[in-house]
Structures are given as C-alpha cells and as structure tokens.
C-alpha cells in the first residue's frame, strides 16, 4: 500500500490561509493550535487541516508541550521556492529595463 502524496512547498503556499499561518508563525515564533485558530474566521478543524498540509511540505514542525501541540516554522523548504523565483526574476528585470528604456526615450522625443 502506498502512502498518499505529500504536499510540496508550492502546493502548501498556494492557499492564502496557509500563507497567513506562515506569516503569523514568523511573527510569533511558535504557537499552540488554539492560538493559531483564534486568528482565523474558520474552524479549528480547518486550521488543523491547513497545518497538516504545511507540515507535509515541511514548512512547519510541531512539538508536544503537555497536552498541547506547539507549531513553529521550518523555513529550509522555502529555499527551493527562492531558487525557482530567482530563475524567473531575471526575466522581470529584463522587462523592466526595456520599459525604462522605452519610457526614457519617449520623454526625450
């Protein structure tokens, strides 16, 4: 029996709620699920599902503290995303340079 495919970083950050969870954890360092859920207008169960997807992508990790599960960021997987974006950034820089050139030449004409 094969296990279901885990979510990758791109799938995990595709959802705004999950990006907001990551931002919250970046600001607060670590939080129990109850504190995370308090920041969102969705059920605790829905927040748990989002945290599970983030955990499958290895973007968050958790530890037990008494009866609570404490979540915190694990940012190493974002390196893959950063490298992917850096590759495409050069195309944006090229387009912006062309635009600058066009605008400057129109101003001088």
Rosetta blueprint (number, residue, H / E / L):
1 X L
2 X L
3 X L
4 X L
5 X L
6 X L
7 X L
8 X L
9 X H
10 X H
11 X H
12 X H
13 X H
14 X L
15 X L
16 X H
17 X H
18 X H
19 X H
20 X H
21 X H
22 X H
23 X H
24 X H
25 X H
26 X H
27 X H
28 X H
29 X L
30 X E
31 X E
32 X E
33 X H
34 X H
35 X H
36 X H
37 X H
38 X L
39 X L
40 X L
41 X L
42 X L
43 X L
44 X H
45 X H
46 X H
47 X H
48 X H
49 X H
50 X H
51 X H
52 X H
53 X H
54 X H
55 X H
56 X H
57 X L
58 X L
59 X L
60 X E
61 X E
62 X E
63 X E
64 X E
65 X E
66 X L
67 X L
68 X E
69 X E
70 X E
71 X E
72 X E
73 X E
74 X L
75 X H
76 X H
77 X H
78 X H
79 X H
80 X H
81 X H
82 X H
83 X H
84 X H
85 X H
86 X H
87 X H
88 X H
89 X H
90 X H
91 X H
92 X H
93 X H
94 X H
95 X H
96 X H
97 X H
98 X H
99 X H
100 X H
101 X H
102 X H
103 X H
104 X H
105 X H
106 X H
107 X H
108 X L
109 X L
